[in-house]
């Protein structure tokens, strides 16, 4: 089984999403995640769907052909190499301690990346907080990426808040 992230486009008609999901199950695939926002539109007036699935590599072309037959367009596809994901929070003078170098410390590993960041800055001299989503190639690599981020936090006198569950 391979994990594939795709962006597909659906027409805004009843049953299109069901029509997209059925062939995945028919081919023995499994949906890992799906993001469907009906209010968003592509320039062609279709609805973009981001979907990640696990499927036997031999069936991927068949899936795409089945979607094509029912008017579903695959705009982008690629094997997802980053399987593990974790959300962490940093608190402190994040921007003043070079946020870019903090991100680069994780991104430069080659096995983990900061894939999302939200920053809250209440005032110029006040501490800020950042929500950081890291993805990694595997569990061991994620543990190593968190260790790297912990060391960055210690060096920059930031507080790193990790999820309660064991990573």
C-alpha positions as CSV (number, residue, x, y, z in Angstrom):
1,X,0.0,0.0,0.0
2,X,1.2,3.5,-0.8
3,X,-0.1,6.7,0.8
4,X,-1.1,9.3,-1.9
5,X,-2.2,12.9,-1.4
6,X,-4.3,14.2,-4.2
7,X,-6.4,17.3,-5.0
8,X,-9.4,16.5,-7.1
9,X,-12.2,18.7,-8.4
10,X,-15.9,17.8,-8.1
11,X,-18.9,19.3,-9.8
12,X,-21.4,20.9,-7.4
13,X,-24.1,18.3,-8.0
14,X,-25.6,15.8,-5.5
15,X,-23.7,12.5,-5.3
16,X,-20.3,13.7,-6.6
17,X,-18.4,13.2,-3.3
18,X,-20.0,9.8,-2.9
19,X,-19.0,9.0,-6.5
20,X,-15.4,9.9,-5.6
21,X,-15.2,7.8,-2.5
22,X,-16.9,4.6,-3.8
23,X,-14.1,3.6,-6.2
24,X,-11.5,4.0,-3.4
25,X,-13.3,1.3,-1.4
26,X,-14.0,-0.8,-4.5
27,X,-10.3,-1.0,-5.1
28,X,-9.4,-1.9,-1.5
29,X,-8.1,1.6,-0.7
30,X,-8.5,3.4,2.6
31,X,-9.2,7.1,3.2
32,X,-6.7,8.7,5.6
33,X,-8.0,12.3,5.4
34,X,-10.3,14.4,3.3
35,X,-10.9,18.2,3.3
36,X,-14.1,19.3,1.5
37,X,-15.2,22.9,1.6
38,X,-18.2,23.4,-0.5
39,X,-18.0,27.2,-0.4
40,X,-14.6,27.2,-2.1
41,X,-14.6,27.2,-5.9
42,X,-11.9,26.8,-8.5
43,X,-11.7,29.2,-11.4
44,X,-13.7,26.5,-13.3
45,X,-16.5,26.6,-10.8
46,X,-15.7,23.2,-9.4
47,X,-15.2,22.3,-5.7
48,X,-11.6,21.4,-4.7
49,X,-11.2,18.3,-2.5
50,X,-7.9,17.4,-0.8
51,X,-7.8,13.7,-0.1
52,X,-5.1,11.4,1.2
53,X,-5.6,7.7,0.7
54,X,-3.7,4.4,1.1
55,X,-4.1,2.2,-1.9
56,X,-2.3,-0.6,-3.7
57,X,0.0,1.1,-6.1
58,X,-1.3,-1.2,-8.9
59,X,-4.8,0.3,-8.5
60,X,-4.0,4.0,-8.5
61,X,-4.2,4.4,-12.3
62,X,-7.5,2.5,-12.3
63,X,-8.9,4.8,-9.6
64,X,-8.0,7.9,-11.6
65,X,-9.6,6.3,-14.7
66,X,-12.8,5.6,-12.8
67,X,-12.9,9.2,-11.5
68,X,-12.3,10.5,-15.0
69,X,-15.2,8.4,-16.3
70,X,-17.6,10.1,-13.9
71,X,-16.3,13.6,-14.5
72,X,-13.9,13.9,-11.5
73,X,-10.7,15.7,-12.3
74,X,-7.4,14.9,-10.6
75,X,-5.5,18.2,-10.4
76,X,-2.5,17.0,-8.3
77,X,-1.2,13.8,-6.9
78,X,1.9,12.7,-5.2
79,X,3.1,10.0,-2.8
80,X,3.0,11.4,0.7
81,X,6.4,10.8,2.3
82,X,5.6,12.5,5.6
83,X,3.3,10.1,7.6
84,X,3.6,11.3,11.2
85,X,2.1,14.7,12.3
86,X,2.2,16.5,15.6
87,X,0.9,19.9,16.8
88,X,3.2,21.8,19.2
89,X,3.0,25.3,20.8
90,X,5.9,27.6,21.4
91,X,5.6,30.5,23.9
92,X,8.0,33.4,24.4
93,X,9.7,36.0,22.3
94,X,9.5,33.8,19.2
95,X,10.0,36.4,16.5
96,X,12.8,38.2,18.4
97,X,14.7,34.9,18.7
98,X,14.7,34.3,15.0
99,X,11.7,32.2,14.1
100,X,13.2,31.3,10.7
101,X,16.2,29.6,12.4
102,X,13.8,27.6,14.6
103,X,11.9,26.4,11.5
104,X,15.1,25.7,9.6
105,X,16.4,23.5,12.4
106,X,13.5,21.1,11.7
107,X,13.3,21.6,8.0
108,X,17.0,21.0,7.4
109,X,16.8,17.4,8.8
110,X,15.4,16.0,5.6
111,X,13.1,13.8,7.5
112,X,10.8,16.3,9.1
113,X,9.2,19.6,8.1
114,X,7.2,22.5,9.6
115,X,4.1,22.3,7.5
116,X,1.9,24.9,9.3
117,X,2.4,27.8,11.6
118,X,0.1,30.2,13.3
119,X,1.4,33.1,15.3
120,X,-0.2,35.3,17.9
121,X,1.6,38.5,18.9
122,X,-0.4,40.5,21.5
123,X,2.2,43.4,21.6
124,X,5.6,44.4,20.4
125,X,7.3,43.7,23.8
126,X,5.0,41.0,24.9
127,X,5.6,37.3,24.6
128,X,4.0,35.6,21.6
129,X,2.8,32.1,20.9
130,X,3.0,29.9,17.9
131,X,1.2,26.8,16.9
132,X,3.4,24.6,14.9
133,X,2.5,21.5,12.9
134,X,5.4,19.2,12.1
135,X,5.3,16.2,9.7
136,X,7.9,13.5,9.6
137,X,8.7,10.4,7.7
138,X,8.1,8.1,10.7
139,X,7.7,7.9,14.4
140,X,11.4,7.8,15.2
141,X,12.0,10.7,12.9
142,X,9.2,12.6,14.6
143,X,10.7,12.0,18.0
144,X,14.1,13.3,16.7
145,X,12.4,16.4,15.2
146,X,10.8,17.2,18.6
147,X,14.1,16.8,20.3
148,X,15.6,19.3,17.9
149,X,12.8,21.7,18.5
150,X,13.1,21.2,22.3
151,X,16.8,22.1,22.1
152,X,16.0,25.2,20.0
153,X,13.4,26.2,22.7
154,X,16.0,25.8,25.5
155,X,18.6,27.8,23.6
156,X,16.1,30.6,22.9
157,X,14.5,30.5,26.3
158,X,11.1,29.5,24.8
159,X,8.5,27.2,26.3
160,X,7.6,24.2,24.2
161,X,4.2,22.6,24.9
162,X,3.9,19.1,23.6
163,X,0.7,17.0,23.2
164,X,-0.3,15.0,26.3
165,X,-0.3,11.7,24.5
166,X,2.9,9.8,24.2
167,X,4.8,10.5,21.0
